[in-house]
Amino acid sequence: MSDSTAPRVALVRDEAAESYAFSRDHPLAPIRVVLTHALIETSGLADLPNVIRTTPDVDEERDLADTLRVHDAGYLTTVRELSRALTPGVPFLEAPDELRDRAATVGLGAGDTPAFAGMHEASLAVVRSSVTAARNVLAGDVLHAFNPGGGLHHAMPGRAGGFCIYNDAAAAIAALLDAGAERVAYVDVDVHHGDGVERMFAADPRVLTISLHESGRTLFPGTGDAQDIGEAAGLASAVNVPLAPQTPGSVWLGAFDMVVEPLVRAFAPDVLVTQLGCDTHVTDPLAHLAITLDDMEAIYARLHALAHEAAGGRWVATGGGGYQLVSVVPRAWTLAFAEMAGGRLPVETPMPWQELVVARTGATPPRDFIDRASLFGGDVEAQTRAFAEESVATVRELVFPRHGLR
């Protein structure tokens, strides 16, 4: 385990954010966050002397102001009014026509992001948690901070989408800039393109957004081509590395090394913000990459090193996607927090956690932190590598020269 000389790390949890739940059978279920915190706790990581359990203070006026930095006022008004008009426990499809029609105008229709009673307050809690993490890091209270319940990166200024209502990652970045940060780098390793965060800062040269994701040709939201590099004053401040389905960890990590590390170092941000979506996993039901938990552990180690090398160690991390609620998400984000806190994990997941999994979900819990490697034929790896190399080459051609890189 770590010692008292290790950098201070915040584990941020607001239980109000765990009411961010669209429906009983929706894939973005809050149980994945509950089980993540439980695994971090039972593994002993939260008891390390350098770890601070942080519960954000509730201040509705401040929370609204933080959210309005990145969202339109009319959008928040609509979400808040719908949130209070809908009846708890009543499925969205059974809501009055007038409410369903109004919800559809802001992306909260009957598709993947349906409106639900209490969504405004739950979404504010998610924003509050990520902004608290960001402020604590910038103020020097801690060096690293992690909000597993955050990472809702698809929300746009005036529209919800992709399971995301308010964009907490963007709000955290905006809060950092407002508090005096001159440059912020955002690295998104979710399987889906981080479109909302990119859109909100596409013209802002103070923010470098980098997204490695499955190609929009095969996956929602259908954006994030390597040629998309920002706009106006922010040209070359948006970076996209689309990858082919079945991309294994070796190819993914190679693309990271070729793009992310040199760009973040050259950008020299005051703070590194990351979205750690683990829906890249080979078993994730909503996507098609072939990353393992061992690969994720390597990703987290790279991000940690990059924070220290390029951002003075200042690292704000959020969760994100991930739809293997029991078998992947808790272990992945516990691995991430172990990396942040400098802690060592037991070989097997703790028995109290396994018992909690059974009690809360009825599912069979994973017994250890080891993941089996993905096995694909050489032709698959060669094809995915060629696709990745094309994306990397485009980024290096269009973006690198503008950052003084070759």
Secondary structure, 3 states (H helix, E strand, C coil): CCCCCCCCEEEECCHHHHHCCCCCCCCCCCHHHHHHHHHHHHCCHHHCCCEEEECCCCCHHHHHHHHHCCCCHHHHHHHHHHHHHCCCCCCHHHCCHHHHHHHHCCCCCCCCCCCCCCHHHHHHHHHHHHHHHHHHHHHCCCCEEEECCCCCCCCECCECECCECCCHHHHHHHHHHHCCCCCEEEEECCCCCCHHHHHHHCCCCCEEEEEEEECCCCCCCCCCCCCCCCCHHHCCCEEEEEECCCCEHHHHHHHHHHHHHHHHHHHCCCEEEEECCCCCECCCCCCCCEECHHHHHHHHHHHHHHHHHHCCCCEEEECCCCCCCCCCHHHHHHHHHHHHHCCCCCCECCHHHHHHHHHHHCCCCCCECCCCCCCCCHHHHHHHHHHHHHHHHHHHHHCHHHHCCC
